[in-house]
Amino acid sequence: MPPSTSTTASEVLAQALALPEAERALVVAELVASLPDDDSNDPAEMAEIDRRLERHRQGLSVARPWPEVYAELEARLQAARSAPAR
């Protein structure tokens, strides 16, 4: 594309944010899939993942449905946005 007609990342982001939720999710999935795999997993991170998974399998942790967690995070974000600036 000639420089005068190129689309900037901020323009693409603005267009993507205007999409319905399902289409935004598709765009995100495609963008993430386009990134190279990170094969440099940190051993400490992997150990933590294994520890958490084992605790879950033993019934020592509580899993919550994603819609419930999402709703809570959304409410907290909205509260933070509407709180007076310090």
N, C-alpha and C positions, 0 to 999 in steps of 0.2 A: 504494500500500500504506500502511496506517496505520503510524505510527512503531513501534508495539509489535511489528509482524510483519515489519519490514524486515530484509533480509539484508545484513549488512555485507560489505565486501570481504574481510575476513579469513575469514569463514565460507564465502564462495564459493571462496576460494583453498583452504581446507581440504578442501572437497568435491571440487574439481578435482584436487587432489593425490592423492586417494583413488581416482581413476579409473585404469583400465588405460592403459598407455603410448599406445596408438593413439588412445584417446578424449581423452587429455590433449593430444596433438598436434593433434587436430581443434579442440579448444577454443582452443588457442593460435592456430591459423591463422585461426579466425573472429574472435578478438579483434584480431589484427593487421590483418585485412582491414577491421575496423570503424573503424580509425584513419584520420584524413585523410592524404592523400598529402602527402609533404614535397617540394614543388617547388623548395625553396631549396637545391639541391645546391651544396655548396661547390666552387668550381672546383679548389681544391687536392686535395680528395678525389677528384673526377672524374679529374684528371690522374694521381693515384696508381693508381686503378683501371685506367685505360688503360695505364699503364706496366706494371703487373703482368700484365695480359692479353696485352700484346705480348710480354713475356718468356716467358710460357707458350707462346704460339703459336710462338715461335722455339726452343722446347725448352730454354730457359735456366733453367727452374724445374721443380720436381718436384711433381706433383699426387699426393695420397694419397686413397684411398677414404674417404668419410665414416665408415663403421663403424670403420676403423682409427684415425682421428683421435679419434673419440668415445671409443673404448676407452682410448686413451692419456690423454685429459683426465679421464675417470672415475677411472682409476688414480691420477693425480696429485691429484685432489680427495680421494679416499679417504685417500691418504697424508698430505695436509695436515690432514685432519680428525682423523686418529689420532695426529698428532705432538703431543708435549707442549707445553702452552702456555708461552709465554716470560714 
